[in-house]
Structures are given as structure tokens and as C-alpha cells.
């Protein structure tokens, strides 16, 4: 326990079951990956296969075929689903609305930045529901980020969306007392650092960190 505040971590997963359509499509994708690994497929496909599978649960509307770089053959084409608000977005919105009603500011982290529209989708989801949200992108250089944050807080920012890598070092964000990892990356150092941006000795309020995940996501762990 910190002498000036209490830090706790809640894993929000009990109510994040995939909807039926997404669960079926994700399961097919996962089974294809598992079969490919067990069948000793090309190692050059393993990385793209796993990356696409990891992002699929949040972006089933943005799919591309997995292609063998040596032969040009299509190894697998994921099922493309319509873009719509699903269970995870519903749970996120409910949590953020609760925090905002309580007068809190929220840090919202996501990891898949380059090949997905997650950032834009989260921003639109919150704005469409009356929440003042802004996304800090990588084009805000490290020496300008503190100024950017202060400027947008002055504009009434209730939620700041960003990749956790942008704030993993050098920033103290005492205004944000709820931190939500909408997605998890693979770098535990980044996760640990980003989760403690608001938990400082000078923090006088309780800080909670939430990790959102879908119950069914295993990302092929059974074949590893």
C-alpha cells in the first residue's frame, strides 16, 4: 500500500464473452493456426499468423489473407465480419461512463496501432456517447506530450486514448485515476510502466487498473 494512496488491479473479464458470431469466426481462425503449427508449416508465416489472430477479436472487420512469402500461396483467409459494437465495447463504455459519472479521468490504452482502426473506433464510441475523449498519437513527440496532455485537460478531456508506449517513461499523470488496458501487448515492461503513470508518491487518490480481455481468447496457446 502506498502511504498517499491505494493502488489496486482489477481484471475485468467475467462479462466479456464474445458474441456468437465472433466466437465462431475466432475459433475457426484459432483452429487453423493450431493445425498450421502442428503440421509444421513455414516458420515465416507463424509471425503474421499469430499477429493477425491476436488482433482479430477486436477487428474482425479488417482481415487480410495469411500468405506464404516463399510460395505466394494463401495459407488462410479469416472470416470477415461486419463492423459493429460488440460485447467488449459495451463493457468498456459501461466502465468509462461509471468512472466519468464519479468525476474521474481515464487513461485508455490500446496496442494494435498500425494496421487496425481501434484508436478511431474507441474515440468515436466515446464521443458518440457524450464523453470528451482525445487520442494522443505518436506524432506528438516525447518533449511535447506533457504540454499536449495539459492542453487537452484544459479543454475538458475526460478520457485520453493512446498506445502505452507513448507514456511508459517520463510522465506523471496524477489526474487519471482509472487506467484501462483495452488491449495487451507483449512487452511486460511497457505494461508495468504504463500502469503506474498515475501511481506516484504525490498521488492522494485511489488508482485502479483494469485489464480487458475476452474469455475465449487463447491465441493458440494449446499448440505451443
TIMAR-891909 format. One record per atom (N, C-alpha, C, O): residue in three letters; x negated, y negated, z negated. Coordinates in steps of 0.02 Angstrom, whole numbers, plus 32768, in hexadecimal, padded with zeros to 4 digits. Example, Ala and Ser with C-alpha at 12.3 -4.5 7.8 and 13.67 -1.06 7.14 Angstrom:
ALA7D6C811C7E7A;ALA7D9980E17E7A;ALA7D6C80A57E7A;ALA7D3880A67E59;SER7D7E80707E9E;SER7D5480357E9B;SER7D7B7FFE7E76;SER7D627FC77E6E;
//
This chain:
UNK7FD6803C8000;UNK800080008000;UNK7FD47FC28000;UNK7FA67FBC7FD8;UNK7FE27F93802D;UNK7FBF7F54802F;UNK7FD97F277FF6;UNK80157F257FEA;UNK7FAC7F037FD3;UNK7FC37EDA7F9B;UNK7FF37EA37FAF;UNK801A7E8C7F85;UNK7FF37E8D7FEC;UNK801E7E568002;UNK805A7E6C802C;UNK80837E43803F;UNK805E7EAB8039;UNK80957EC38064;UNK80947F0E8069;UNK80637F2E8056;UNK80C97F2A8082;UNK80CF7F728085;UNK80D37F8780CE;UNK80FE7F6F80F3;UNK80A67FB380E4;UNK80A57FCA8129;UNK80BF8012812B;UNK80A9803C8104;UNK80ED80208157;UNK81068064815D;UNK8111807481A6;UNK811D804881CF;UNK810E80B481B7;UNK811780CA81FC;UNK815280F98201;UNK8154812C81DE;UNK818380E9822B;UNK81BE81128235;UNK81BD812E827C;UNK81B6810782AC;UNK81C3816F8283;UNK81C7818D82C5;UNK8210819282D9;UNK823581BA82BC;UNK8224816A830A;UNK826B8169831F;UNK8275819B8357;UNK826B818A8391;UNK828981D78346;UNK8291820A837A;UNK82D282318374;UNK82E7825183A5;UNK82F1822F833B;UNK832A825B8330;UNK8364824D8360;UNK838B827A8370;UNK836B820E8376;UNK83A381FD83A1;UNK838E81EF83E9;UNK83B281CC840D;UNK8354820A83FE;UNK833A81FA8440;UNK833B8236846F;UNK830D823E8498;UNK836D825E846A;UNK837382968499;UNK8380827A84E0;UNK83A4824984E8;UNK8362829A8511;UNK836E82868556;UNK83B68296856A;UNK83D482C58551;UNK83D1826E8597;UNK8413827F85B1;UNK840C82BD85DE;UNK83D582CF85F2;UNK844482DC85ED;UNK8443831D860F;UNK8420831A8652;UNK83F783468662;UNK842E82E78679;UNK841082E086BB;UNK83C582D986B7;UNK83A082FA86DC;UNK83AD82AE868A;UNK836582A48683;UNK834382E18666;UNK830C82F4867C;UNK836383028636;UNK8346833E8619;UNK833A8374864D;UNK83058393864E;UNK836B837F8678;UNK836483B286AC;UNK832C83A286DD;UNK830483CD86EE;UNK8329836386F3;UNK82F6834F8723;UNK82B083518703;UNK828083668723;UNK82AC833A86C4;UNK826C833B86A2;UNK825483838697;UNK82198392869F;UNK828283AF8685;UNK827083F58679;UNK8256841586B9;UNK8226843C86B6;UNK8274840686F2;UNK825B84208732;UNK821484088740;UNK81E9842F8755;UNK820883C98733;UNK81C683AB873D;UNK819383CE870F;UNK815D83E08726;UNK81A583D686D1;UNK817883F586A0;UNK8169843E86B2;UNK8130845486AC;UNK819D846286C7;UNK819384A886DA;UNK816684AD8717;UNK813D84DB871C;UNK816D847E8746;UNK8141847E8781;UNK80F98472876E;UNK80CC84918788;UNK80EE8444873F;UNK80AB84368727;UNK808D84738704;UNK80548486870F;UNK80B5849286D8;UNK809F84CD86B3;UNK808B850586E3;UNK8057852486DB;UNK80B585118715;UNK80A785468746;UNK80688536876E;UNK80418563877E;UNK805F84F6877E;UNK802584E287A5;UNK7FE584EE877E;UNK7FB385058799;UNK7FE684DD873E;UNK7FAB84E78714;UNK7F9C8532870C;UNK7F6385478712;UNK7FD0855886FD;UNK7FC685A086F3;UNK7FB185C38733;UNK7F8F85F68731;UNK7FC585A7876C;UNK7FB185C387AC;UNK7F6E85AC87C4;UNK7F5A85B987FD;UNK7F4A85888798;UNK7F07856F87A7;UNK7F06854487E6;UNK7EDE854E8814;UNK7F33851487E8;UNK7F3584E5881F;UNK7EF984B7881F;UNK7ED184B887F0;UNK7EF4848F8852;UNK7EBB84618859;UNK7EB58432881D;UNK7EE684128809;UNK7E78842F8801;UNK7E6D840387C8;UNK7E7683B987DB;UNK7E85839087B0;UNK7E6E83AA881B;UNK7E7683658831;UNK7EBE834D882C;UNK7ECC8311882C;UNK7EEC837C8828;UNK7F33836B8823;UNK7F4B836687DB;UNK7F80834A87CC;UNK7F23838287AD;UNK7F3983858768;UNK7F458340874B;UNK7F798334872B;UNK7F1783128756;UNK7F1D82CE873A;UNK7F5C82AA8753;UNK7F858294872B;UNK7F6482A48796;UNK7FA0828487B1;UNK7FE182A7879B;UNK80138287878D;UNK7FDE82EA8798;UNK801983118783;UNK802D82FD873B;UNK806782EF872E;UNK7FFC82FD870E;UNK800982EF86C8;UNK801E82A686BE;UNK804B82988697;UNK7FFD827886E1;UNK800E823186DB;UNK8056822486F2;UNK807B820086D1;UNK80688241872A;UNK80AC82388744;UNK80E082578716;UNK8116823B870C;UNK80CF829186FB;UNK80FD82B286CC;UNK81068288868D;UNK813D82828672;UNK80CF826C8674;UNK80D282448637;UNK80FE82068640;UNK812181F28611;UNK80FC81E9867B;UNK812281AC8687;UNK816A81BA869C;UNK8195818E869A;UNK817881F786B1;UNK81B8820786D0;UNK81F481FB86A3;UNK822781E186BA;UNK81EF820D8663;UNK822982088636;UNK824281C08631;UNK827E81B58626;UNK8215818F8639;UNK822A81498635;UNK8236812A867A;UNK825580F5867F;UNK821F814B86AF;UNK8227813086F2;UNK823B81658724;UNK8217816F8756;UNK82718189871A;UNK828481BE8749;UNK829C81A3878C;UNK82A881C987BB;UNK82A481618790;UNK82BB814087CE;UNK827F812C87F9;UNK828881158831;UNK8242813487DF;UNK820581228804;UNK81DB8160880B;UNK81B0816E87E1;UNK81E581858840;UNK81C181C48848;UNK819781C38888;UNK81A781A088B8;UNK816281EA8887;UNK813981F388C2;UNK8120823B88C1;UNK81158257888C;UNK8117825988FB;UNK8101829F88FE;UNK80BA82A788E4;UNK8090827A88EA;UNK80AD82E188C6;UNK806982F388B1;UNK8047831388EE;UNK805F83468907;UNK801182F58905;UNK7FF0830B8942;UNK7FAA83268933;UNK7F848307890E;UNK7F9A8360894F;UNK7F57837C8949;UNK7F2883528974;UNK7F30835089B1;UNK7EF683328956;UNK7ECA8305897C;UNK7E9E832A89AF;UNK7E85830B89DE;UNK7E94836B89A5;UNK7E69839189D2;UNK7E8E83A88A11;UNK7E7283A88A48;UNK7ECD83BC8A08;UNK7EF283D88A40;UNK7F2883A98A5B;UNK7F3F83B18A93;UNK7F3C83788A32;UNK7F72834C8A46;UNK7FB7836B8A3B;UNK7FE9834C8A4C;UNK7FB983A78A1F;UNK7FF883C98A13;UNK801C83AA89D7;UNK7FFC839589A7;UNK805E83A789DC;UNK8086838F89A3;UNK808F83C98972;UNK80AB83FD8983;UNK807583BF8936;UNK807883F38902;UNK80BC83F488E0;UNK80D8842988D3;UNK80D783B888D3;UNK811983B488B3;UNK8135836F88BD;UNK8111833D88BC;UNK8176836C88C8;UNK819A832C88CC;UNK81CE832A8895;UNK81FD83518896;UNK81C682FC8865;UNK81F682F8882D;UNK823B82E38846;UNK824282C4887B;UNK826D82F68820;UNK82B282E2882F;UNK82B982978820;UNK82A8828187E9;UNK82D282718850;UNK82DC822A8846;UNK8323821E882B;UNK835482348849;UNK832681FB87F2;UNK836781ED87D3;UNK837781A287DA;UNK834A817A87E3;UNK83B6819087D6;UNK83C9814987DB;UNK83AE8122879F;UNK83A9813C8768;UNK839E80E387AC;UNK838780B78776;UNK83C480A3874D;UNK83F380868768;UNK83C380B0870D;UNK83FA809F86E1;UNK83E2809F8699;UNK83AD80B98689;UNK840A8081866D;UNK83F9807F8626;UNK840780C38608;UNK843F80DD860C;UNK83D380E185E9;UNK83DA812485CE;UNK83D481238582;UNK83D080ED8563;UNK83D2815E8563;UNK83D58163851B;UNK839C813E84F7;UNK83A7811F84C3;UNK836181418514;UNK8328812084F3;UNK833080D584F3;UNK832280B484C1;UNK834880B9852A;UNK83558071852D;UNK838C805D84FC;UNK8389802884DD;UNK83BF808884F6;UNK83F5807A84C6;UNK83DA8076847F;UNK83EC804A8458;UNK83AF80A7846D;UNK839380A9842A;UNK8366806D841E;UNK8366805083E7;UNK833F805A8450;UNK83138020844A;UNK833C7FE1843E;UNK832E7FBA8411;UNK836F7FD78467;UNK83997F9B8461;UNK83B97F97841D;UNK83BC7F6183FF;UNK83D27FCF8404;UNK83F27FD083C2;UNK83C07FBC838C;UNK83D27F96835F;UNK83837FD68390;UNK83507FC7835E;UNK833C7F7D8361;UNK83377F5C832D;UNK83307F64839D;UNK831B7F1E83A4;UNK83537EEF838D;UNK83457EBE836B;UNK83907EFE839F;UNK83C87ED48389;UNK83CD7ED1833D;UNK83DB7E9D8320;UNK83C17F0A831D;UNK83C27F0C82D3;UNK838C7EDF82B6;UNK83987EB98287;UNK834F7EE382D3;UNK83187EBB82BA;UNK83247E7082C5;UNK83177E488298;UNK833D7E5F82FF;UNK834A7E19830F;UNK83807DFC82E1;UNK837C7DC482CA;UNK83B47E2482D4;UNK83E97E0E82A7;UNK83CD7DFF8261;UNK83E67DD3823E;UNK83997E24824E;UNK837A7E1A820D;UNK83467DE2820D;UNK83247DD681DB;UNK83417DBF8246;UNK83137D87824A;UNK82CB7D998257;UNK829E7D70824E;UNK82BF7DD7826C;UNK827B7DEE8279;UNK82667DE182C2;UNK82917DDA82EE;UNK82257DDF82CC;UNK82097DDF830F;UNK81EB7E24831C;UNK81D27E4582EF;UNK81ED7E39835B;UNK81DB7E7D836D;UNK81A37E7D83A1;UNK81A57E5883D3;UNK81717EA88396;UNK813F7EB783C8;UNK81547EF883EB;UNK81607F2A83C9;UNK815A7EF6842C;UNK81717F308452;UNK81397F458483;UNK81297F2084B1;UNK811E7F808477;UNK80E57F9884A0;UNK80FC7FCC84D3;UNK81267FF784C4;UNK80E07FC8850E;UNK80E87FFF853F;UNK80A6800A8562;UNK807D7FDC8566;UNK809B8046857C;UNK805880598596;UNK8053805E85E1;UNK801E805085FD;UNK808980728603;UNK8085807E864B;UNK8091803D8671;UNK80CA802D8682;UNK805B8018867D;UNK80627FD58698;UNK805C7FCF86E3;UNK807F7FA78701;UNK80317FF58702;UNK801F7FE98748;UNK804F8005877B;UNK805D7FE487AE;UNK806980418770;UNK8090806287A3;UNK80D9806A8791;UNK80FE809087B1;UNK80EF8047875E;UNK8135804C8749;UNK815380068740;UNK812F7FD48740;UNK819480038738;UNK81B67FC3872C;UNK81CF7FBE86E5;UNK81FF7F9A86D7;UNK81AE7FE386B7;UNK81C57FE58672;UNK81C77FA08652;UNK81F87F8F8631;UNK81927F78865C;UNK81907F36863F;UNK81CB7F0B8654;UNK81EC7EEC862A;UNK81D87F088694;UNK82107EE186AE;UNK82537EFD8694;UNK82807ED68684;UNK82587F3F8691;UNK82967F5E867A;UNK82A47F4D8631;UNK82DD7F3D861F;UNK82717F4F8607;UNK82797F3F85C1;UNK828C7EF585B8;UNK82B77EE48590;UNK826B7ECB85DE;UNK82787E8385DA;UNK82C07E7485EE;UNK82E37E4F85CC;UNK82D77E928625;UNK831C7E87863C;UNK834F7EA4860B;UNK83837E8585FF;UNK83407EDE85EF;UNK836D7EFD85BF;UNK837A7ECF8584;UNK83B37EC6856F;UNK83457EB38569;UNK834B7E88852E;UNK836C7E46853F;UNK83997E2F851C;UNK83567E278576;UNK83737DE6858A;UNK83BD7DEC859A;UNK83E47DC08589;UNK83D07E2385BB;UNK84167E2D85CD;UNK84437E358590;UNK847F7E2D8593;UNK84237E448557;UNK84497E4C8519;UNK843D7E1484E7;UNK84467E1B84AB;UNK84287DDA8503;UNK84247D9E84DB;UNK83E87D9784AE;UNK83E87D6F8480;UNK83B47DBF84BB;UNK83777DBD8492;UNK83417D9684B6;UNK83357DA284F1;UNK83217D688493;UNK82ED7D3F84B2;UNK82AC7D6684B3;UNK828A7D6C847F;UNK829A7D8184EC;UNK825F7DAC84F3;UNK82327D91852B;UNK824A7D74855B;UNK81F17D9B8521;UNK81C07D898554;UNK818D7DC18558;UNK817F7DE48527;UNK81707DC98594;UNK813B7DFA859C;UNK80F87DD785A6;UNK80F27DAB85D1;UNK80C77DEA857E;UNK80837DD18588;UNK805E7E0485B2;UNK80557E3D859F;UNK80477DED85ED;UNK80267E1A861C;UNK7FDB7E10861A;UNK7FC17DE485F9;UNK7FB87E3C863E;UNK7F6F7E3C863D;UNK7F507DFE865D;UNK7F157DF08653;UNK7F787DD88684;UNK7F5C7D9B86A2;UNK7F557D62866F;UNK7F397D2E867E;UNK7F6E7D6E8632;UNK7F607D4085FB;UNK7F1E7D5685DD;UNK7F1B7D8A85BC;UNK7EE97D3085E8;UNK7EA77D4485D2;UNK7EA27D458586;UNK7EC87D248563;UNK7E727D6B856C;UNK7E6C7D768524;UNK7E657D3584FD;UNK7E7E7D3084C5;UNK7E437D04851A;UNK7E3A7CC484F6;UNK7E787C9884F7;UNK7E7A7C6584D5;UNK7EAB7CAC851D;UNK7EE87C848522;UNK7F247CA78501;UNK7F5B7C8A84FE;UNK7F1B7CE384E9;UNK7F547D0A84D0;UNK7F727CEE8490;UNK7FAF7CEB848A;UNK7F497CD98462;UNK7F647CBB8425;UNK7F8C7C7C8434;UNK7FC27C718417;UNK7F737C548462;UNK7F967C178476;UNK7FD87C298499;UNK800B7C09848C;UNK7FD77C5C84C4;UNK80137C7384E7;UNK80487C8984B5;UNK80837C7784BC;UNK80347CAF8483;UNK80637CC88451;UNK80817C8F842A;UNK80BE7C8C8420;UNK80577C618413;UNK80717C2883EC;UNK80A17BFE8415;UNK80D47BE783FB;UNK80917BF58455;UNK80BD7BCE8481;UNK81017BEE8488;UNK81347BCC8488;UNK81027C30848F;UNK81417C52849B;UNK81697C5C845A;UNK81A67C5F845B;UNK81467C5F8421;UNK816A7C5F83E1;UNK818E7C1D83D8;UNK81C67C1A83C0;UNK816C7BE883EC;UNK818C7BA583E9;UNK81C97BA18416;UNK81F67B798409;UNK81CB7BCA844B;UNK82057BCC8477;UNK823D7BF7845C;UNK82727BFE847B;UNK82327C168422;UNK82667C408404;UNK825E7C898412;UNK828E7CAF840B;UNK82227CA08426;UNK82177CE68436;UNK82287D1383FA;UNK820E7D0A83C3;UNK82547D438406;UNK82667D7583D4;UNK82427DB783DE;UNK82357DDB83AE;UNK82337DC6841D;UNK82107E05842E;UNK81D87DF6845F;UNK81E27DD48491;UNK819D7E108450;UNK81657E0B847E;UNK81557E508499;UNK81497E7F8473;UNK81567E5684DC;UNK81497E9584FD;UNK81027E92851A;UNK80EF7E608538;UNK80DB7EC78511;UNK80987EC9852F;UNK807B7F0F852B;UNK80947F3A8507;UNK80457F18854F;UNK801D7F558548;UNK7FF47F4E8508;UNK7FD77F1984FC;UNK7FF17F8184DE;UNK7FCC7F7B849F;UNK7F827F6A84A7;UNK7F637F508479;UNK7F667F7984E1;UNK7F1F7F6A84ED;UNK7F127F1E84EA;UNK7EDB7F0984DB;UNK7F457EF784F9;UNK7F3C7EAE84FB;UNK7F357E9084B6;UNK7F1D7E5784AF;UNK7F4A7EB48483;UNK7F487E98843F;UNK7F227EC4840E;UNK7F267EBA83D1;UNK7EFD7EF58427;UNK7EDE7F2583FA;UNK7EA77F0683CE;UNK7E997F208399;UNK7E8A7ECF83E4;UNK7E567EAF83BC;UNK7E5E7E6383BF;UNK7E777E4783F0;UNK7E4B7E438388;UNK7E437DFB8388;UNK7E817DD1837A;UNK7E7C7D948376;UNK7EBB7DF18373;UNK7EF87DCB8367;UNK7F187DDE8325;UNK7F1A7E198313;UNK7F317DAC8302;UNK7F587DB782C5;UNK7F9F7D9E82D3;UNK7FA97D6382E1;UNK7FCF7DCB82CF;UNK80137DBB82E4;UNK80437DC382A9;UNK806D7DF082A9;UNK803D7D978279;UNK80637D9C823B;UNK80AE7D918246;UNK80D67DA9821E;UNK80C17D6E827B;UNK81087D5F8287;UNK81307D9E8299;UNK816D7D9F8291;UNK810D7DD182B2;UNK81307E0C82CC;UNK812E7E438297;UNK80FA7E62828B;UNK81677E4F8277;UNK81697E7F8240;UNK81857EC38253;UNK818A7EF0822A;UNK81987ECA8292;UNK81AB7F0C82AC;UNK81847F1882EC;UNK81847EEE8319;UNK81647F5182F0;UNK813B7F63832A;UNK81587FA48347;UNK815E7FD68324;UNK816A7FA28387;UNK81887FDD83A7;UNK815C7FF483E0;UNK814E7FCE840F;UNK8146803283DD;UNK812380528415;UNK81598075843F;UNK816F80AB842E;UNK816D80548475;UNK819F807384A2;UNK818080AE84C7;UNK81A280DE84D6;UNK814080A884D5;UNK811A80DE84F3;UNK80D880E584CD;UNK80C080B684AE;UNK80BB812184D0;UNK807B812E84B0;UNK8046813D84E5;UNK805281678511;UNK800D811C84E2;UNK7FD5812C850D;UNK7FAC816484EF;UNK7FBF818284BD;UNK7F728171850D;UNK7F4881A784F5;UNK7F10818F84C7;UNK7EED81B884A8;UNK7F06814E84C2;UNK7ECF8133849B;UNK7EE781258453;UNK7F0B80F58447;UNK7ED181508425;UNK7EE7814983E0;UNK7ECA810B83BE;UNK7EE980EE8392;UNK7E8F80F683D4;UNK7E7180B983B9;UNK7E9C807D83C9;UNK7EAA8053839E;UNK7EB280798409;UNK7EDD8042841E;UNK7F1E804483F6;UNK7F36800F83E0;UNK7F3C807F83EF;UNK7F7A808583C9;UNK7F71806E8381;UNK7F9B80498367;UNK7F3C80838362;UNK7F318071831C;UNK7F2680268314;UNK7F42800682E8;UNK7EFD800A8340;UNK7EEF7FC2833C;UNK7F2E7F98834A;UNK7F3C7F688326;UNK7F527FAB837F;UNK7F8D7F858391;UNK7FC47F89835C;UNK7FEB7F5B8354;UNK7FC77FC18339;UNK7FFA7FCB8305;UNK7FEC7FA082C8;UNK80187F9A829C;UNK7FB07F8482C3;UNK7F9E7F5E8287;UNK7F957F138295;UNK7F757EF0826E;UNK7FB07EFC82CD;UNK7FAA7EB582DC;UNK7FCE7E8982A9;UNK7FB97E50829D;UNK80027EA3828B;UNK80297E7C825B;UNK80197E8E8212;UNK802D7E6A81E4;UNK7FF67EC38209;UNK7FE77EDB81C5;UNK7FA27EC181B2;UNK7F6F7EE181BD;UNK7FA27E878193;UNK7F657E65817F;UNK7F6A7E548135;UNK7FA07E548118;UNK7F327E458116;UNK7F317E3480CF;UNK7F5C7DF780C0;UNK7F777DF08089;UNK7F627DCB80F2;UNK7F8A7D8F80E8;UNK7FD57D9A80F5;UNK7FFC7D6C80EE;UNK7FE77DD7810A;UNK802E7DE58118;UNK80547DEB80D6;UNK80407E1080A9;UNK808B7DC780D0;UNK80B47DC78094;UNK80F57DEE809C;UNK811B7DF4806C;UNK81037E0780D8;UNK81417E2A80E6;UNK81337E7480F5;UNK80FB7E878106;UNK81667E9C80EF;UNK81607EE38102;UNK815A7EE8814E;UNK817A7EC38173;UNK81317F178164;UNK81287F2381AC;UNK81377F6C81BA;UNK811F7F998197;UNK815F7F7881ED;UNK816F7FBC8201;UNK815B7FC8824A;UNK81607F9C8274;UNK814280058256;UNK812D80198299;UNK8158805482AE;UNK815F8085828A;UNK8173804F82EB;UNK819F80848305;UNK818080A28344;UNK8167807E836F;UNK818280E48348;UNK816A81088383;UNK81A6812A83A4;UNK81C581568386;UNK81B6811683E1;UNK81F081318403;UNK81DB81688433;UNK81AC815F845B;UNK81FD819F8430;UNK81EE81D6845E;UNK822D81FF846A;UNK825C81FD8442;UNK822D822384A1;UNK8264825084AF;UNK825582948490;UNK821C82AC8494;UNK828682B28471;UNK827C82F28450;UNK82628328847E;UNK82398352846A;UNK8279832784BD;UNK826A835E84EA;UNK82268357850C;UNK820F8387852C;UNK8204831E8505;UNK81C68314852A;UNK818D833C850A;UNK817A833084D1;UNK8174836B8530;UNK813B83938519;UNK80FF83888546;UNK80C683998533;UNK8109836C8581;UNK80D5835E85B2;UNK80A8839B85BC;UNK806B839585BC;UNK80C783D585C5;UNK80A2841085D8;UNK8075842C85A4;UNK8046845185B4;UNK8080841D8563;UNK805184318530;UNK804C847D8528;UNK801984978512;UNK808284A0853C;UNK808184E88533;UNK804F850B8560;UNK803B85448553;UNK803A84E98595;UNK800C850A85C3;UNK7FC484F485B7;UNK7F97850A85DA;UNK7FB984C98586;UNK7F7584B0857A;UNK7F4E84E2854F;UNK7F1384D6853F;
//
